[in-house]
């Protein structure tokens, strides 16, 4: 059973935000635990924090710290044991003609696609309207390196960038940060397909885990994350194995690896 250990060191400096309206659940408030200590601002510490349920936004590593709620559960896919479902196999087959490339640096041609994505799909969110400064601070970080997974489609003899998946490189895996895509290709399920391409990249790099951020069962827009099996959830400071969903619900072995 894998237990939290890094943040048990009381010498590390952390901060706690004031309560503010929850971004995911109505009529709820959230607080965040922020890793502000300079000793935590590096790849090794960030990787350790990820094993303890943290997540990155820009240069900040944080974890939900809500006294009356534990709805946010960090989730990671067990790459070596993962087998695609029937729908995920269909996604792989349907998008087989797309070309997948990867870059280790941000490209100028990413922002127009990001802007189109945000201004089309997220007009009710805090990231609207998109701007270049917000984009760069959101997807990049000096804490660790990023890999940008590009999906290209050939249309009338011209290659078009239709999707970018941003993922952080950790010591024990990759962490899916954000995916944005062209609205005209929404029906291709590129967000879910991006997770499949990151699982494939993990395998090629020899990583055992792909971190997906937080699973929130009562938040419909977050429930795409819990369809990749087997996965583990960070519950009560432990990683607990969740196997494939059956007709009676999730099979939880109540232990981690």
C-alpha positions as CSV (number, residue, x, y, z in Angstrom):
1,X,0.0,0.0,0.0
2,X,1.5,3.3,-1.1
3,X,1.3,6.0,1.5
4,X,1.9,9.8,1.5
5,X,5.3,10.8,3.0
6,X,6.9,13.8,1.3
7,X,4.5,16.4,2.9
8,X,4.9,14.8,6.4
9,X,8.1,16.8,6.7
10,X,6.9,19.8,8.8
11,X,9.9,21.9,7.7
12,X,8.4,22.5,4.3
13,X,6.5,25.8,3.9
14,X,2.9,25.5,2.6
15,X,0.1,27.9,2.2
16,X,-3.7,27.5,2.5
17,X,-6.1,29.6,0.5
18,X,-9.2,31.2,1.8
19,X,-12.5,29.4,1.0
20,X,-14.0,30.3,-2.4
21,X,-16.9,28.9,-4.5
22,X,-16.1,25.4,-5.8
23,X,-15.4,25.2,-9.5
24,X,-17.0,21.8,-9.9
25,X,-19.7,21.2,-7.4
26,X,-22.6,23.7,-6.8
27,X,-23.3,25.1,-3.4
28,X,-19.8,23.9,-2.2
29,X,-16.7,25.8,-1.2
30,X,-13.1,24.8,-1.8
31,X,-9.7,25.6,-0.3
32,X,-6.3,24.7,-1.7
33,X,-3.1,23.6,0.0
34,X,-0.2,25.3,-2.0
35,X,3.4,24.0,-2.0
36,X,5.1,27.4,-1.7
37,X,8.5,26.2,-0.4
38,X,11.3,26.9,-2.9
39,X,12.7,23.4,-2.1
40,X,9.6,22.0,-3.7
41,X,10.0,23.9,-7.0
42,X,11.9,21.2,-8.9
43,X,11.2,18.0,-10.8
44,X,12.0,15.6,-8.0
45,X,9.8,17.3,-5.5
46,X,7.0,17.9,-8.0
47,X,7.1,14.2,-8.9
48,X,6.9,13.3,-5.2
49,X,4.1,15.7,-4.6
50,X,2.2,14.2,-7.5
51,X,2.3,10.8,-5.7
52,X,0.6,12.6,-2.8
53,X,-2.4,13.9,-4.7
54,X,-1.0,17.3,-5.8
55,X,-1.5,18.9,-9.2
56,X,0.1,21.8,-11.1
57,X,-1.4,25.0,-12.4
58,X,1.3,27.2,-13.9
59,X,4.2,27.3,-11.4
60,X,2.0,26.3,-8.4
61,X,1.6,22.8,-7.1
62,X,-1.6,22.4,-5.1
63,X,-4.0,19.9,-3.5
64,X,-7.6,20.3,-2.4
65,X,-7.8,21.1,1.3
66,X,-11.6,21.1,2.0
67,X,-12.5,20.2,5.6
68,X,-16.0,19.0,4.8
69,X,-15.5,17.4,1.4
70,X,-13.2,14.7,-0.2
71,X,-14.9,14.6,-3.6
72,X,-11.7,15.4,-5.5
73,X,-9.6,12.3,-5.9
74,X,-6.3,12.3,-7.7
75,X,-6.4,9.6,-10.4
76,X,-3.6,7.8,-12.3
77,X,-3.8,5.1,-15.0
78,X,-1.7,1.9,-14.6
79,X,0.0,2.1,-18.0
80,X,1.4,-1.5,-18.1
81,X,-1.9,-3.1,-17.1
82,X,-4.2,-0.8,-19.2
83,X,-6.3,-2.4,-21.8
84,X,-8.6,-0.3,-24.0
85,X,-12.4,-0.7,-23.8
86,X,-14.4,-1.3,-27.0
87,X,-15.2,2.4,-27.3
88,X,-11.5,3.3,-26.8
89,X,-10.5,0.8,-29.5
90,X,-13.0,2.4,-31.8
91,X,-11.4,5.8,-31.1
92,X,-8.0,4.4,-31.9
93,X,-9.2,2.9,-35.1
94,X,-11.3,5.9,-36.2
95,X,-8.3,8.3,-35.7
96,X,-5.7,6.0,-37.1
97,X,-5.2,8.2,-40.1
98,X,-4.2,11.2,-38.0
99,X,-0.4,11.8,-37.6
100,X,0.9,12.1,-34.1
101,X,4.0,14.2,-33.4
102,X,5.6,15.4,-30.2
103,X,7.6,18.5,-29.4
104,X,9.6,19.3,-26.3
105,X,9.0,23.0,-26.6
106,X,6.0,25.2,-27.1
107,X,5.3,26.3,-30.7
108,X,4.0,29.6,-32.0
109,X,1.2,27.8,-33.9
110,X,-0.3,26.4,-30.8
111,X,-1.9,29.6,-29.5
112,X,-4.4,30.2,-32.4
113,X,-5.8,26.7,-31.8
114,X,-5.9,27.2,-28.1
115,X,-7.7,30.6,-28.5
116,X,-10.2,29.1,-30.9
117,X,-10.9,26.2,-28.4
118,X,-11.3,28.4,-25.3
119,X,-13.4,31.0,-27.1
120,X,-15.7,28.3,-28.6
121,X,-16.2,25.9,-25.7
122,X,-15.4,27.8,-22.5
123,X,-17.2,31.1,-22.7
124,X,-18.6,30.6,-19.2
125,X,-15.2,29.8,-17.6
126,X,-12.4,31.8,-16.0
127,X,-10.1,31.3,-19.0
128,X,-12.4,33.2,-21.3
129,X,-11.5,35.2,-23.3
130,X,-8.2,33.6,-24.1
131,X,-5.0,35.6,-24.3
132,X,-1.4,34.7,-25.0
133,X,0.0,35.5,-21.6
134,X,-2.5,33.3,-19.8
135,X,-1.9,30.5,-22.3
136,X,1.9,30.5,-21.8
137,X,1.7,30.7,-18.0
138,X,-0.9,28.0,-17.9
139,X,0.6,25.3,-20.1
140,X,4.3,25.8,-19.4
141,X,6.3,25.6,-16.1
142,X,9.9,25.8,-14.9
143,X,9.2,23.1,-12.3
144,X,9.6,20.4,-14.9
145,X,9.7,19.8,-18.6
146,X,6.6,19.5,-20.9
147,X,5.9,17.4,-23.9
148,X,3.4,18.7,-26.5
149,X,1.6,15.9,-28.3
150,X,0.4,17.2,-31.7
151,X,-2.4,15.6,-33.7
152,X,-2.3,16.5,-37.4
153,X,-4.9,15.8,-40.1
154,X,-4.3,16.0,-43.9
155,X,-7.1,18.0,-45.6
156,X,-6.9,18.5,-49.4
157,X,-3.2,17.8,-49.4
158,X,-2.5,20.3,-46.5
159,X,-1.6,19.2,-43.0
160,X,-3.6,20.9,-40.3
161,X,-2.9,20.9,-36.6
162,X,-6.2,19.8,-34.9
163,X,-5.2,18.9,-31.3
164,X,-2.5,19.5,-28.8
165,X,-2.1,17.5,-25.6
166,X,0.2,19.1,-23.0
167,X,1.8,16.7,-20.5
168,X,4.4,17.1,-17.8
169,X,7.4,14.8,-17.4
170,X,7.7,13.2,-13.9
171,X,10.1,10.7,-12.5
172,X,7.6,7.9,-12.6
173,X,5.2,8.9,-15.3
174,X,3.5,11.7,-17.3
175,X,0.9,14.1,-16.0
176,X,-1.8,15.2,-18.5
177,X,-2.0,19.0,-18.0
178,X,-4.5,20.1,-20.7
179,X,-5.8,19.3,-24.2
180,X,-7.2,21.7,-26.7
181,X,-8.5,20.9,-30.2
182,X,-10.2,22.4,-33.3
183,X,-14.0,22.7,-32.8
184,X,-14.6,21.3,-36.2
185,X,-13.2,17.9,-35.0
186,X,-15.3,17.7,-31.8
187,X,-17.0,14.5,-33.0
188,X,-13.7,12.7,-33.1
189,X,-13.4,12.6,-29.3
190,X,-10.0,14.2,-29.4
191,X,-9.9,14.8,-25.6
192,X,-10.3,11.1,-24.9
193,X,-8.0,10.2,-27.8
194,X,-5.3,12.5,-26.4
195,X,-5.3,10.4,-23.2
196,X,-4.8,7.3,-25.3
197,X,-1.9,8.9,-27.1
198,X,-0.3,9.8,-23.7
199,X,-0.7,6.2,-22.5
200,X,1.1,5.1,-25.6
201,X,3.9,7.6,-25.0
202,X,4.2,6.5,-21.4
203,X,4.8,2.9,-22.6
204,X,7.4,4.1,-25.1
205,X,9.2,6.0,-22.4
206,X,8.9,3.2,-19.8
207,X,6.7,5.0,-17.4
208,X,4.2,3.1,-15.2
209,X,1.7,5.9,-14.6
210,X,-0.3,8.5,-16.4
211,X,-1.7,11.1,-14.0
212,X,-5.0,12.7,-15.0
213,X,-5.6,15.2,-12.3
214,X,-8.8,15.0,-10.2
215,X,-11.7,12.6,-10.6
216,X,-15.0,14.1,-9.2
217,X,-17.8,11.5,-9.4
218,X,-20.6,14.1,-9.0
219,X,-19.2,16.4,-11.7
220,X,-20.3,15.2,-15.1
221,X,-17.7,17.1,-17.1
222,X,-14.9,15.4,-15.2
223,X,-16.2,11.8,-15.5
224,X,-14.3,11.0,-18.7
225,X,-11.3,10.3,-16.5
226,X,-12.7,7.2,-14.8
227,X,-13.1,5.1,-18.0
228,X,-9.5,4.0,-18.3
229,X,-8.9,0.8,-16.4
230,X,-7.2,-0.2,-14.2
231,X,-6.5,3.0,-12.4
232,X,-5.8,4.2,-8.9
233,X,-7.3,6.9,-6.9
234,X,-5.7,8.8,-4.0
235,X,-8.2,8.3,-1.1
236,X,-7.4,9.0,2.5
237,X,-3.7,9.5,1.7
238,X,-3.4,6.1,0.0
239,X,-3.5,5.0,-3.7
240,X,-6.4,2.5,-4.0
241,X,-6.8,0.2,-7.0
242,X,-9.9,0.5,-9.1
243,X,-10.5,-2.3,-11.7
244,X,-12.9,-2.3,-14.6
245,X,-16.4,-1.2,-14.0
246,X,-19.0,-4.0,-13.8
247,X,-22.7,-4.0,-14.1
248,X,-22.9,-3.5,-10.3
249,X,-20.3,-0.7,-10.1
250,X,-16.6,-0.2,-9.7
251,X,-14.5,-3.1,-8.3
252,X,-12.3,-1.5,-5.8
253,X,-9.6,-3.7,-4.2
254,X,-9.1,-1.0,-1.5
255,X,-5.3,-1.1,-1.8
256,X,-2.6,0.5,-3.8
257,X,0.6,-0.7,-5.5
